[in-house]
Amino acid sequence: MSFDQNALDSLRIERETEPTERTGSPIYKWLIGAVLLLALIAAAVALLHTSALEVETVTATPSTSAGSSGAAVLNASGYVVARRQATVSAKTTGKIAEVHVEEGMSVKQGQLLARLDDTTVRPLYELAQRQLESSRKNLNEVQVRLDEAERTLHRNEQLRADHLVSESQVDQAQSDVAAQRAHLEALQAEVRVSEGNLKVRAQDLDDLLVDAPFDGVIVSKDAQPGEIVSPMSAGGGFTRTGIATIVDMDSREIEVDVNEAFINRVRQNQKTEAVLDAYPDWIIPSHVISVVPTADRQKATVRVRIGFDELDQRILPQMGVKVTFLEEREGAQQAANARPSVRIPSSAVAEDSGTKYVWRVTSDKAERVAVSTGSERDGQVEIIAGINPGDVVIARPVDGLKEGSKVKPKS
């Protein structure tokens, strides 16, 4: 079979000549170089940025307990209490007429706090006064009659000596004197009874006045004018048993319950540190007053009384408080304790082969510093030596941290 060569040639597709490659263009080469340079710069910046470790930092603050006696041997919780506190009430049942106090008011011993209604008692007092007055007048009358009877007896005795009166007249005069003297003694006893009755009625009036038993502060006002108050609960709960509660602020102290298994760590006059729940950054120097010589077998605890070294108006009764019992330091530890100390988070302290250290940040670089620690409480540890107030330390060391590592605070 023969093919038409001309026909085959007519079917061939003519291709145009390929253009010159762009890679040979100088402009294209400059563009590639610029892109590579920018990429290298970005990589270098990223490398420099990521080379600094992000860490959580904290500034060391001066410890308010730099003069503490030693390390903590026991922790306990308790409450601030007032050793001298009283809910004041009237001595008798009655309706309140006046209340002269409000919460927070300071009062002095003997100051009038409230007064009960005297509508019933005062007329009885006035009646006793009139009875006493009447008894005294009767006594005066009998005294006058006795004086007259004695004068008559004296005259009759003189007349009898002169035989001018009979013996019977003298006897009659003597009888009159004796009768008047007996009557006088009876009236004197009646006057004493009236005076006693008046004192009773005066005491009844005085019992209507409610006075402050000691100097203190009113912390609770429990009754209002018009209410019935009684020293005993009565009336199905509608009768008040107290008018106000007064607290002697000079008697504030702490009571804590210590587990009986650890009571051997507590002794009288032992130094302690108290921290109120309301002021967690305020460490209050204190000391053990006494250990109550009995245990609570239900809770297996022993009550311990703790006194404040110095009272402060911020310390209020019934506030929650945490107490750290301290152990006495000796020798070099006491000398070290005389120097200012700081407190930092306990998580900042690490230990290597028995040596405690922290990471201090200086010029954005980590520096390992050996430290001596003291008492620890509430996630804070006392640094006695190695760190000064104002130093910035790493609160929680991170992996890869080493001497001279570049660090930056977490944002």
ABEGO torsion letter per residue (X at the ends): XBBBAAAAAAABBBBBBBBBBAAABAAAAAAAAAAAAAAAAAAAAAAAAAABBBBBBBBBBBBAAAABAEBBABBBBBBBBBABBBBBBBABBBBBABBABBBGBBBBBGBBABBBBAAAAAAAAAAAAAAAAAAAAAAAAAAAAAAAAAAAAAAAAAAAAAGABBAAAAAAAAAAAAAAAAAAAAAAAAAAAAAAAAAAAAAAAAAABBBBABBEBBABBABBBGBBBBABBBGGGABBABABBBBBAAABBBBBBBBAAAAAABBBGBBBBBBBAABAABBBBBBBABBBBBBBAAAGBBBBBBBBABBBAABBBGBBBBBBBBBBBBEAAAAAAABBBBBBBAAABBBBGGBBBBBBBBGGBBBBBBBBBBBBBGGBBBBABGBBBGBBBBABBBBGBBBGBBBBBBX
